[in-house]
Amino acid sequence: MTIHVDIVSAEQEVYSGLAEMLFAPAELGEVGIAPRHAPLITKLKPGEVRVKISDKESQEFYVSGGLLEVQPHVVTVLADTAIRAHDIDEAQALQAKARAEELLTDKSGKVDYARAQAQLAEAVMQLRTLERLRKRGS
Amino acid sequence: MAVGKEIRTKIASIKNTQKITRAMEMVAASKMRKTKDRMQATRPYSKKISQIINHLSHANPEYKHPYMIEREVKRVGIIVISSDRGLCGGLNANLFRTILNQMQQWNSRNIEIDICTVGGKAANFFSNINANVIGQVAKLGDTPHQIDVIGVIKIMLDAYESGSIDQLHVINNEFVNTMTQKPMMTQLLPVVAGDLEEDLSGHWDYLYEPGAKEVLDHLLQRYVESIVYQGLVENNACEQAARMVAMKSASDNAGNIIKELQLVYNKARQAAITQEISEIVAGAAAV
């Protein structure tokens, strides 16, 4: 049994097709959506959305937050920015992480902590996605 | 030859105008391609989020978000999206005419109107007719960003939440094709239930994580933002298309005038030559 998955970001359609299952980083923890799931709307954290197309094939996308809507036969991911996981530039992710950490340690008081933490979480998730991809590749 | 000096200068000046309109036509054509791409790229998101909102309005939630509750309408808010620049045919004029008609209908029912304008032309127009403009943003250029319109949206959402307006509409030009653009008005708030593609009847509701209020706040705000932004990029594509068409017909008209003037000039020249010859012949015969 399959479920229709649509992933769109504000700038473009990222993925549209049938899948066996979808995994997404919901705000209260990772969720896996199988066909005939109950209707659900949840916010997403920065992280990896994985679309399991078949036993052998799956695709990953990076989202930096957004919304997930589930209907029994359709799942829609409204991503704030969904980049294909392969596209992430590792150097840039590291840089962003370094910048965010710098901001966190700099306790001069001028820094916007919530924002820095969000940046850090985002960078860490991008790196984790990349690591997982690399392990699978080698 | 002294014949038709005025005609020749006139032809030259029209040729210059034609050069300008032709250049503008070509610039608009290349910009249109880009703005059209942008419009199509953002369409899936706004389409999907509208679908979700539509599903939501057919659900039977325990928690009713204020944005989904119909109120008695005493005052409406409209966000008008126009172009920044002119020379694009009747694009803005048509849009404003539609709005004025709608405003008259509201006035006859004693409904007051608050307006937020996006784009310079709308700002000028509505301040000229002394409408109640409560927010405006202009000079967004050819690549507007969502962040540019968040200000006016915020003004309207706050007004809606505080109860000073009871409905929110957005009006922009819809891109039908290159030749046709038509004004389109969409009701944003309260959310209207549209037709469903699939059957979702029965008593059901979503599971909301973390909480219904939090999720719906987020979702509905995104919805309004994405529809307004979509309107903006669509209006941009309309502007370029309308300008391209307007400038093309201006170039064509200039061509016609040049042709007519050239004919008049040639006739005058021919008449002068004929007259001269007949004078010489008459002179020779007299000798």
Interface residues (C-beta under 8 A of the other chain):
Chain A: D6 V8 S9 A10 E11 Q12 E13 A26 E27 L28 A38 P39 L40 I41 T42 K43 L67 E69 Q71 H73 T76 L78
Chain B: A41 T42 P44 Y45 K48 I49 Q51 I52 H55 L56 A59 Q146 E198 L200 W204 D205 Y206 L207 Y208 E209 P210 E214 V215 H218 L219 R222 S226 Y229
